[in-house]
Structure formats: structure tokens, C-alpha cells
Amino acid sequence: MLRICISGLTGSGKTSLGSELASDLGVMHITKVQTKSYSIFKSDKKKLSKSSREIETANAKYAKDFDSEIAKLASTHDCIVSTWLGPWVVKNATLRVWLDASLNERVRRKARQKKITISEARRYVMSKDRNTIDSFKKLYNIDIMDHAIFDIAVNTERLSRKDIISVISLLSAEK
């Protein structure tokens, strides 16, 4: 089975790259998309959503249920998983990829994506990164800044998305 797990900090390109790679390979894309009031789990087969109030009041349970659902789907489907914790929760991943980009680049991407100012985007990115890093440490005792489990780290500022997809496709075919 093909299970490629992509992770990275806010704005590194997880979702964009995961979507394009899944399309190119013809496999399921499993991701999580944040909106103002909803957190949505998406795959080709399912869509689950919870209001942000539900998430705030049951954050630990929701997070663990979400990660359990990802692991379950990935165990039975060829897929690309582009979530923060995918590389840790998907057992027997074919390839684990860490996406990297400078803070300035990630801020620029989020400002463009959310149509907000650079200073608003900087606050958003830094807050989301810190909250996510802290919550995964607390919930799972996982340090997502420890990249020892990854097969490859890619700087998404230096390579085009097409080149990154080529490298990932080549590496996953060799495994």
C-alpha cells in the first residue's frame, strides 16, 4: 500500500502539495481544513465536521478521534495524508515528508491565502505554530520539531511544487 504522510508548520504547503500529489497519483487525499467556525476532516470518502465550540470543549477527545480516523482510513487505502500528526499516527507509512519554509515565507503565504496584512498573518502563524506544538506535546508527548522519523525534509521555498512532487513520487516508488 502507498501511504505518504506530509507534515510541516503553518503555511509550509502541506495541504496544497498533498492535494496535487494525491491527484497526480490517483489516490485518496486525507487532510484537515480550518475555516472560521469549523474544522473539517476531508477525504474522498468522508467529511466530518465539528463546530469550534465543540472542539474547544472537547479538544483532546476530538483530536484523538480525528487522528484515530486518519489512521483507520490510511490503513485501508492508498493515500496522501497531509496533517500535522499524520507521520506519527499512520503506522507503516511508505514515506514521511517534512515540509519546511522560512517564517517570512509562511507568513506571506498565509497573508495571501487569508487576505490579511503581513502583521496579522505573522501573529496568526506564530500563534498557530506555538499552540499546535504545545498541544501535541501535551496530548501525545510528541515533539513535532523532532524530525527523526522523517525520510526527507524539503524546503518549499527552494523547489517548485512540480519538482517536490517528482522527488516524492520517485522516493515512494523506490520503497
PABA-94808 format. One record per atom (N, C-alpha, C, CB): residue in one letter; x, y, z. Coordinates in steps of 0.1 Angstrom, whole numbers, plus 5000, padded with zeros to 4 digits. Each point is the difference from the previous one (the first is absolute). Glycine has a CB too. Layout:
N
AXYZ...
***
This chain:
175
M500849885000M499250125000M500950125000M498149885012L501450234982L500750134999L499450095011L500549974975R500350075034R499650095011R501150115001R498649825012I501150304982I501050105002I499450115010I500949964976C499950065034C499650105010C500850134999C499349805016I500050314983I500750134999I499750085012I499949994974S501150075032S499850095011S500950124998S499449815015G500350294994G500850134999G499250105008G501049954978L499750165025L499450115008L498950074991L502150035014T497250064993T499050084993T500550074988T498950045022G500449944966G500550074988G501149944993G499250205010S501249684994S501149934993S499649944987S501049965022G497750024976G499549944987G499549865001G501650144989K498149815023K499549875002K498849974991K500850015024T498150074978T498849974993T500150024985T498850075021S501850034975S500150034985S500849884993S499950255004L501249725002L500949894995L499349875000L502050135007G497349845005G499349875002G498949994990G500650015024S498750094973S498950004990S500549974986S498750165015E502349914981E500549984987E500749864998E500350254999L500449715011L500749875000L498949894999L502050095013A497049924995A498949905000A499449994986A499650045025S500150084970S499450004986S500949944990S498850215006D502549824994D501049954991D500149845001D501250225001L498849735011L500149865003L498749924999L502050065014G496950024986G498649934999G499749935013G500349984976V500150085036V499749945012V499250105009V502149864999M497450095012M499250085010M500950105006M498449815004H501050314998H500750115008H499350015013H500850124979I499949875032I499450015013I500750135007I499549755003T499650355000T500550125006T499050065009T501450044980K499050075026K499150075009K500150154996K500349845019V498550224979V499950134995V499350095011V499949934976Q500750185028Q499550095010Q499250114993Q501949955016T496950084989T499350124996T499850085012T498849884981K500550235018K499850095012K499249925011K500050204985S499049725012S499249945010S500049855000S498650205000Y502149744991Y500049854999Y501449954997Y497750014992S502549875013S501249924997S499449884992S501450085021I499149914967I499449894991I501049904997I498450164991F501349725011F500849884996F499649964986F500449925024K500550084966K499649974987K500749884994K499550244996S499849674997S500749904992S499049984988S501249895020D499250024971D499149974989D498749935005D502049994985K498149955026K498949925005K499150065010K501449814995K499250285014K499350055011K500250155002K500249785011K498850284996K500250145004K499450005014K499950104976L500949945034L499550015014L500250155004L500549755005S498650305002S500350145005S499550025014S499850084977K500850015030K499750035014K500150155001K500849785009S498250284998S500150155002S501250035009S497550024997S503050105002S501250045008S499649995015S500950144982R497949895022R499649985014R500149865005R498550204998E501149704993E500149865004E501549965001E497849964988I503050105003I501449975001I500650055012I500150004975E499650125029E500650075012E499649925012E499950224989T498949735012T499549945012T500449855001T498150155000A502249794989A500449865000A501349984991A497649935003N503350174998N501250004991N500849875000N500050255004A500349705008A500849885001A499349884994A501150095020K497649894983K499349894994K499850024985K498849975022Y500950154974Y499950024985Y501349974993Y498250185005A502949875000A501349994994A500349854999A500850225009K499049715002K500349854999K499149934991K500950015023D497850024977D499149944990D500450034986D498150025017F502250104980F500550054987F501249914996F499150245004D501949755004D501249934997D499849854998D501350185013S497849774995S499649864999S499349974987S499749995025E499450104970E499449994988E501050004988E497950115010I503049984991I501150014990I500749874999I500350255004A500149705007A500849875001A499249894994A501250085020K497549914983K499149904995K499950014985K498750005022L501050124972L499950014986L501349974993L498350185004A502849865001A501349984994A500449855000A500750235007S498749705003S500449855001S499349924989S500350035024T498750034969T499249924990T500050064987T498649925018H502150204980H500050064987H501450054996H497650075004D502749934983D501150084995D499750145002D500749824983C500250265023C499650145003C501250095002C497949915010I501850224990I500950105004I499350065012I500950054977V499849965034V499550065013V500850125002V499449785010S499950344989S500750135003S499450065012S500550034975T500049935036T499650055013T501250025009T497749894998W502250195012W501150025009W500549875006W499150225006L500049694999L500449885007L500049874991L499250115020G500549904967G499949884992G501249915001G498650144985P502649925014P501249915000P500149925013P501150164985W498349895026W500149935013W498949905002W501150205009V497749834985V498849915003V499849904989V499050195012V501649834976V499849904990V501249905001V498850164984K500849725020K501149905001K500449944987K499149945023N502150024975N500549944988N499850104988N499449775009A500950354993A499950104989A501149964989A499150195016T500649834972T501049974989T501050115001T498349894986L501350235016L501050115000L499450115009L500849954977R500150115031R499750115009R500750124996R499649845019V499750274978V500650124994V499850125009V499749904977W501350175026W499950125008W500250124990W500949895021L498150204979L500250124991L500450125009L498249914984D502850165010D500650115007D499950124992D501549855013A498450274993A500150134994A500250105011A498449944981S502350175016S500350105010S498750065005S502250054989L497950015023L498950065006L499550114991L500949955023N499950134971N499650114991N499249954988N502050135007E498449764988E499349944988E498749955004E502249944989R497749995023R498849945004R499050115004R501249805009V499350314996V499150125003V499550064987V501350055021R499549964969R499650064987R498949914994R502350104997R497949775004R499049914995R498750015007R501849844994K498250175019K498750015008K499450134998K500949855017A499850264981A499550134998A499250004986A501950115014R498749834976R499449994987R498749915001R502350034989Q497949855017Q498949915001Q498850055008Q501749824999K498550255012K499050055008K499650144997K500849855018K499950224973K499850144997K500050095012K498649924980I502650065027I500250085012I501450074999I498549845014T501750254995T501350075000T501149915004T498950225005I502349824992I501249925004I500149995015I501250074979S498650045028S500049995015S499049915005S500950235001E497949774994E498949915004E500449864997E498250184997A502349804992A500549864996A501149955009A499350054976R501650045027R501149965009R499549965014R501550164988R497649915017R499449975013R499349864999R499750255006Y499549744983Y499349874998Y500949884999Y498250134988V502849885003V500949894998V500849965013V500250074976M500350035031M500849985012M499149945011M501550194994S497349865007S499149955010S499549854997S499250245004K500549744983K499649864997K501149905001K498450104984D502849945012D501149915002D500349975015D501050094979R499050015029R500349985014R498949925007R501250225000N497549814997N498949935006N500049854995N498750215001T501649774987T500049864995T501249925006T498950084978I502249985022I501249935006I499749975014I501650124984D497949975024D499749985014D498949905002D500750235004S498349774988S498949915002S500449854997S498350194995F502549794994F500449874997F501049945010F499650054976K501250045030K500949965011K499149955012K501850164992K497249925011K499249975012K499149884997K500050255006L499349744983L499149894997L500749874997L498550174991Y502649835002Y500649884995Y501449985005Y498550014980N502150095026N501450005003N500949994987N499549905023I500050174967I500750004987I500650144998I498549824990D502850185007D500750134997D500050004984D501450015022I497750074972I500050004986I501250084994I497549995001M503350075007M501250064995M501249905000M499150225009D500749664996D501049904999D499649924987D500449985026H500550034964H499749954987H500749864997H499750244992A500749695019A500749884998A499249894993A501250055021I497549964979I499149894994I499950034985I498849975021F501650144974F499750044985F501149944991F498950215008D500649754981D500949944989D500750124992D498649794999I500750325000I500550114993I499550135005I500249854979A500650255020A499550145003A500250084988A500649985024V498450104972V500050084988V499850145003V499249804986N501650295009N499850155001N499150044988N502350035012T496550014992T499050034990T500250144994T498449855012E502550224993E500450134994E501049984988E499650115022R501249794979R501149984990R499649914988R501650035019L497449894983L499649914989L498650034996L501649825008S498150164979S498650024995S499249885005S500850134980R497949895021R499149905004R500149884990R498450175010K501849854978K500249904990K501249915003K498950144982D502249935021D501349935004D499849925013D501350184988I498049885021I499849935013I499249874998I500150225012I498949794980I499149894997I500849894992I498050154999S502949894992S500849904993S500949935010S500050154980V500749925029V500949945010V499249905009V501550215000I497349845005I499249915009I499549884992I499350205014S500349824974S499549884992S501149904998S498350154988L502949905008L501249924998L500349925012L500950164983L499249915029L500449935012L499049905005L501250205006S497549834992S498949905004S500049884991S498750195009A501749834978A500049884991A501149915004A499150144982E502049915023E501249925004E499849925012E501450174989K497649875019K499849935013K499149884999K500350215011
***
